[in-house]
Amino acid sequence: MEIAKLGEFGLIDRLTKDIEIKNASTVKGVGDDCAVLSYPDKQVLVTTDMLMEGVHFDLTYIDLKHLGYKSAMVNISDIFAMNGTPRQLTVSLAISKRFSVEDIEEFYSGLRLACDKWNVDVVGGDTTSSYTGMAISITCIGEAAKEEIVYRNGAKDTDLVCVSGDLGAAYMGLQLLEREKNVYYGQINDLQKKIAEAKAAGNDAKLSTLNSQLSALKDFQPDFSGKEYLLQRQLQTEARGDIIQKLREAGIRPTAMMDISDGLSSELMHICKQSGVGCRIYEKNIPIDYQTAVMAEEMNMNVTTCAMNGGEDYELLFTVPIGDHEKIQQIDGIKLIGHITDAKFGQILVTRDNQEFALKAQGWNPLA
Amino acid sequence: MEIAKLGEFGLIDRLTKDIEIKNASTVKGVGDDCAVLSYPDKQVLVTTDMLMEGVHFDLTYIDLKHLGYKSAMVNISDIFAMNGTPRQLTVSLAISKRFSVEDIEEFYSGLRLACDKWNVDVVGGDTTSSYTGMAISITCIGEAAKEEIVYRNGAKDTDLVCVSGDLGAAYMGLQLLEREKNVYYGQINDLQKKIAEAKAAGNDAKLSTLNSQLSALKDFQPDFSGKEYLLQRQLQTEARGDIIQKLREAGIRPTAMMDISDGLSSELMHICKQSGVGCRIYEKNIPIDYQTAVMAEEMNMNVTTCAMNGGEDYELLFTVPIGDHEKIQQIDGIKLIGHITDAKFGQILVTRDNQEFALKAQGWNPLA
């Protein structure tokens, strides 16, 4: 169905009609000039992110449902990164004429799947048109008790540096998708060139063969077997609320924390700068999945560089007091990668062969 | 300066370095995964809006400083429309390579001017790139005591319907700007055609005359005298916090309220639908500025239609109990335009010659 047929308010009604409010802090959701929230006993966390087609996502390899899911998760991740609990979310979408009502419903279904997973209420937004690409802006709101909030600036000398999960896989997933896309369009272009030549030569037999090759190619699905984890990490982002839960259960409160969206190096430098400290990170301790390593090898890339600078893993990077050493080691899915030092020692990566390098932020820069 | 030179974090530092927090509810502003706010005694209001280049604004006639101002004001307006006080704002910007650091500083200077006017803290955001047009997404956060909040659904039979300021001027300002833009580009195209002809004919004397005409035209500023108010209403949007203040001072609490962004008709229908009531609006009472009327005449448009459906006035539409009649009439800048009826009487516009028409929402539909 064409979106113009429903109009803005019709579309919003359709997208939001069956939303059920789950949080006591949501007094009023969609439907007025503002959402109304109530936080008498907690502090309120607010984060916002904008995703632009062609810059942050490519609809040739992410479908709208996964895109909706990911858009919500990357914002939910920022709430967890403050040691908070996500509660509400607003979503603004700008879309061009090429999208149908069903497309937008797909996007919303993914968004709401992510929200349902973490009990987040969709409380507002804006739906409008774009002359060109799709633009998504999401604001997520969460809560935390004042004394629970973890900032980036609390890391102290001798603290342990920890990361959840593994790193570099989302980036390798993106490399894989881009490689396959290039191969695919290379083949299509090639065939289209041959078809034009056959047409010009009036070679009908050849033309017919080429045309069937083209339609077969258009249905072609690349074989990603053995690389499923990389794709999942790129296309199905998960916010690590489970890690926050485990830390709470273990009675651990990180001294500093953030989520890894731009790459480990860049995020470590943020924490060190804001906390006024240095760090020593050990290459051998950086968690890397087997598929990530294999793919890096295949693409002739240094796997540590991918893990340090890849971005989009949305794992948690945090520091804990050295006294929590044993408790941390008992938690599955958390890896100690180094420790905090005095600022004068700088931010150092110690390689497997014991060489020392200063960290550099080579993470993704959307403005470069 | 090129934006890539500074990078995302450099740009954010430059734009936010001298922000001073003004509100006690702002615990932590820009610089972490989330902003942190504290609202122990009030309810929290959240609103968000997305503005797309080519759809919501045209940089050939709005400069970046006014655009920043307007982007903030339209969101601040939504907080006032709930009878709240705006406190914090986050801003996400997606920009293409054609913008410089100075351009973005212009946008921010306008945005911060609007925020300073209403004591709003800029607490976060996102700055990223766009392959095509500029995209702006703003979220504004405000506060109100639970019993102060005015929703759209509280209008009651016999309530008075009021609007602040006057209507239709922002729309006529847009018509004026679009007309001048068309005239201007028409003349440029015309001259460029003649230049091409003179070139082809090898007529150097004529070519030289035409080229000087073209450069004179490029410096041309249209004469907007006598129409300044229309331009101001289109380019320098003001949120009506002053009206909210006056209502409070007079001890009036509206029963329903919203701001007029899409046009009076459309907003009246929202209030009637959500309150389950009808309304009777008198054409003769709709406040229209002299310049709006003159311009409508000049463009051969019906001025009431412009006022009913024009949009972008960001005036307040609200209902008050009939007992507040005298108090309302003593407030400058508020006009009584009709009253609320039982739902069965419908939503009616009574014309100057006493004809009755059902209201239609012909307001701006960004998805049409």
Interface residues (C-beta under 8 A of the other chain):
Chain A: I3 A4 L6 G7 E8 L11 V27 K28 G31 D32 D33 C34 A35 V36 L37 S38 Y39 P40 D41 Q43 V44 L45 V46 T47 T48 D49 M50 M52 E53 G54 V55 H56 D78 I79 A81 M82 G84 Q88 T90 S92 L93 A94 V123 G124 G125 D126 T127 T128 S129 S130 Y131 T132 G133 A135 S137 T139 I141 G142 K146 I149 Y151 R152 N153 M258 D259 Q274 N365 P366 L367 A368
Chain B: I3 A4 L6 G7 E8 L11 V27 K28 G31 D32 D33 C34 A35 V36 L37 S38 Y39 P40 D41 Q43 V44 L45 V46 T47 T48 D49 M50 M52 E53 G54 V55 H56 D78 I79 A81 M82 G84 Q88 T90 S92 L93 A94 V123 G124 G125 D126 T127 T128 S129 S130 Y131 T132 G133 A135 S137 T139 I141 G142 K146 I149 Y151 R152 N153 M258 D259 Q274 N365 P366 L367 A368
